[in-house]
Amino acid sequence: MTTRVLGIDPGTAVTGYGVVEPANGRPGRLVECGIIRTNPRDKMWKRLDSLYEGVTELIERHRPDALAIESIFYGKNVRTTVVLGQARGVILLAGAQAGLEIREFPPAQVKQSIAGAGGAAKRQVGYMVQQLLRLAAPPAPSDAADGVAVALTFLIRQRQYR
């Protein structure tokens, strides 16, 4: 059974993350959450390098057993989908190189697992993360709350992986 999960809401400008571990009687306990921000004026390769370094540092610091990442949302903007794919690629590489168990979840599945509805708004997801983890306030910014939601989705659904 997994003891610590790094959840990632990928992006090239802002990547949200949350580190969660199981807790007695609750879906999990928040260890840390936040964002990795890259410089929008940098070339894409430099931004991807910064993202890779940020995720690698999180893995080294928290020693998770698993990496949970939101899968690509296929929108109408092909460029956005491609750029998001590049961000996901470096995050997946960092997890694979660390030997982590990796699970990918579609955005609707994360929202369904946390808020009970696949079409839940970001605000609802943040509120439910707050409730599930018994926090004083939702994780901020919303990208961090989304990263925590992805990690919680892993813990909630991990019984399916056995």
LOLUMGU-119951 format. One record per residue (C-alpha): residue in three letters; x, y negated, z negated. Coordinates in nm, 4 decimals, padded with zeros to 6 digits. Example, Ala and Ser with C-alpha at 12.3 -4.5 7.8 and 13.67 -1.06 7.14 Angstrom:
// LOLUMGU-119951
ALA	01.2300	00.4500	-00.7800;
SER	01.3670	00.1060	-00.7140;
This chain:
// LOLUMGU-119951
MET	00.0000	00.0000	00.0000;
THR	00.1301	-00.3419	00.0914;
THR	00.2425	-00.5589	-00.1962;
ARG	00.3144	-00.8920	-00.0242;
VAL	00.1913	-01.0392	00.3046;
LEU	00.3095	-01.3402	00.5039;
GLY	00.0139	-01.4732	00.7011;
ILE	00.0733	-01.7020	00.9980;
ASP	-00.1530	-01.9353	01.1945;
PRO	00.0822	-01.9997	01.4888;
GLY	00.1424	-02.3232	01.6735;
THR	00.4327	-02.5068	01.8313;
ALA	00.3589	-02.8406	01.6623;
VAL	00.2265	-02.7085	01.3292;
THR	00.2362	-02.3492	01.2087;
GLY	00.0420	-02.2680	00.8939;
TYR	00.1585	-01.9961	00.6585;
GLY	00.0497	-01.8291	00.3393;
VAL	00.2176	-01.5686	00.1212;
VAL	-00.0325	-01.3558	-00.0685;
GLU	-00.0039	-01.0451	-00.2821;
PRO	-00.2710	-00.8146	-00.4263;
ALA	-00.4192	-00.9018	-00.7654;
ASN	-00.6359	-00.7028	-01.0002;
GLY	-01.0040	-00.7654	-00.9373;
ARG	-00.9444	-01.0217	-00.6609;
PRO	-00.8569	-01.0013	-00.2927;
GLY	-00.5183	-01.1543	-00.3670;
ARG	-00.2949	-01.4016	-00.5461;
LEU	-00.1426	-01.6983	-00.3668;
VAL	00.2363	-01.7093	-00.3925;
GLU	00.2978	-02.0037	-00.1579;
CYS	00.1456	-02.1768	00.1397;
GLY	00.2336	-02.4645	00.3663;
ILE	00.3246	-02.5582	00.7196;
ILE	00.6233	-02.5488	00.9477;
ARG	00.6266	-02.8655	01.1558;
THR	00.8381	-02.9114	01.4668;
ASN	00.9392	-03.2363	01.6312;
PRO	00.7038	-03.3065	01.9247;
ARG	00.9800	-03.5024	02.1014;
ASP	01.2124	-03.1998	02.1109;
LYS	01.2359	-02.9694	02.4114;
MET	01.0243	-02.6547	02.3801;
TRP	01.3247	-02.4269	02.3294;
LYS	01.4383	-02.6419	02.0351;
ARG	01.0902	-02.6343	01.8813;
LEU	01.0777	-02.2555	01.9175;
ASP	01.4215	-02.2303	01.7563;
SER	01.3017	-02.4430	01.4619;
LEU	00.9911	-02.2270	01.4271;
TYR	01.1974	-01.9066	01.4331;
GLU	01.4338	-02.0443	01.1681;
GLY	01.1403	-02.1520	00.9502;
VAL	00.9710	-01.8120	00.9653;
THR	01.2999	-01.6298	00.9079;
GLU	01.3652	-01.8441	00.6001;
LEU	01.0180	-01.7615	00.4639;
ILE	01.0807	-01.3899	00.5177;
GLU	01.4196	-01.4071	00.3447;
ARG	01.2819	-01.6068	00.0504;
HIS	00.9604	-01.4106	-00.0116;
ARG	01.0546	-01.0612	00.1098;
PRO	00.7055	-00.9683	00.2336;
ASP	00.6156	-00.6125	00.3299;
ALA	00.3984	-00.7271	00.6180;
LEU	00.3424	-01.0076	00.8641;
ALA	-00.0164	-01.0901	00.9616;
ILE	-00.0611	-01.3249	01.2561;
GLU	-00.3558	-01.4728	01.4355;
SER	-00.3796	-01.3486	01.7928;
ILE	-00.4164	-01.5792	02.0905;
PHE	-00.7461	-01.7571	02.1418;
TYR	-00.8075	-01.7580	02.5156;
GLY	-00.9343	-02.1040	02.5981;
LYS	-00.9779	-02.2860	02.9222;
ASN	-00.6419	-02.4625	02.8940;
VAL	-00.3865	-02.2170	03.0360;
ARG	-00.0902	-02.4324	02.9305;
THR	-00.2022	-02.4278	02.5660;
THR	-00.2414	-02.0492	02.5789;
VAL	00.1075	-02.0047	02.7259;
VAL	00.2706	-02.2358	02.4698;
LEU	00.0903	-02.0587	02.1861;
GLY	00.2145	-01.7291	02.3274;
GLN	00.5714	-01.8570	02.3094;
ALA	00.5255	-01.9531	01.9431;
ARG	00.3738	-01.6149	01.8643;
GLY	00.6653	-01.4454	02.0401;
VAL	00.9325	-01.5981	01.8167;
ILE	00.7228	-01.5309	01.5051;
LEU	00.6721	-01.1670	01.6061;
LEU	01.0457	-01.1364	01.6786;
ALA	01.1319	-01.2659	01.3303;
GLY	00.8934	-01.0136	01.1747;
ALA	01.0193	-00.7252	01.3889;
GLN	01.3834	-00.8037	01.3138;
ALA	01.3027	-00.8013	00.9415;
GLY	01.1363	-00.4602	00.9766;
LEU	00.7963	-00.5830	00.8610;
GLU	00.4680	-00.4090	00.9242;
ILE	00.2920	-00.6392	01.1723;
ARG	-00.0821	-00.6815	01.2254;
GLU	-00.2585	-00.9205	01.4616;
PHE	-00.6102	-01.0502	01.4038;
PRO	-00.8357	-01.2438	01.6424;
PRO	-00.9494	-01.5799	01.4982;
ALA	-01.3123	-01.4618	01.4812;
GLN	-01.2111	-01.1556	01.2777;
VAL	-01.0215	-01.3735	01.0291;
LYS	-01.3240	-01.6037	00.9921;
GLN	-01.5574	-01.3036	00.9565;
SER	-01.3355	-01.1450	00.6894;
ILE	-01.3007	-01.4630	00.4848;
ALA	-01.6197	-01.6634	00.5420;
GLY	-01.8598	-01.3924	00.6561;
ALA	-01.9132	-01.5465	01.0005;
GLY	-01.6916	-01.5266	01.3074;
GLY	-01.7833	-01.8805	01.4036;
ALA	-01.7069	-02.0398	01.0654;
ALA	-01.5608	-02.3903	01.0671;
LYS	-01.2095	-02.4607	00.9360;
ARG	-01.3619	-02.6316	00.6335;
GLN	-01.5659	-02.3193	00.5469;
VAL	-01.2575	-02.0997	00.5763;
GLY	-01.0613	-02.3298	00.3450;
TYR	-01.3447	-02.3331	00.0925;
MET	-01.3722	-01.9535	00.0931;
VAL	-00.9945	-01.9141	00.0545;
GLN	-01.0238	-02.1425	-00.2497;
GLN	-01.3064	-01.9302	-00.3927;
LEU	-01.1468	-01.5923	-00.3207;
LEU	-00.8142	-01.6918	-00.4770;
ARG	-00.9727	-01.9006	-00.7554;
LEU	-00.7776	-02.2123	-00.6621;
ALA	-00.8528	-02.5639	-00.7864;
ALA	-00.8787	-02.6885	-00.4266;
PRO	-00.8558	-02.5447	-00.0759;
PRO	-00.4996	-02.5116	00.0540;
ALA	-00.4005	-02.8196	00.2517;
PRO	-00.3593	-02.8979	00.5291;
SER	-00.6123	-02.6742	00.7050;
ASP	-00.3332	-02.4977	00.8978;
ALA	-00.1955	-02.3735	00.5642;
ALA	-00.5436	-02.2539	00.4613;
ASP	-00.5660	-02.0681	00.7931;
GLY	-00.2307	-01.8984	00.7268;
VAL	-00.3551	-01.7869	00.3845;
ALA	-00.6791	-01.6620	00.5455;
VAL	-00.4792	-01.4461	00.7884;
ALA	-00.2804	-01.2937	00.4993;
LEU	-00.6014	-01.2290	00.3047;
THR	-00.7552	-01.0648	00.6103;
PHE	-00.4645	-00.8195	00.6119;
LEU	-00.5178	-00.7349	00.2438;
ILE	-00.8952	-00.7048	00.2820;
ARG	-00.8642	-00.4779	00.5850;
GLN	-00.5539	-00.2785	00.4927;
ARG	-00.7597	00.0247	00.3919;
GLN	-00.8301	00.0684	00.7644;
TYR	-00.4604	00.1210	00.8417;
ARG	-00.4104	00.4368	00.6357;
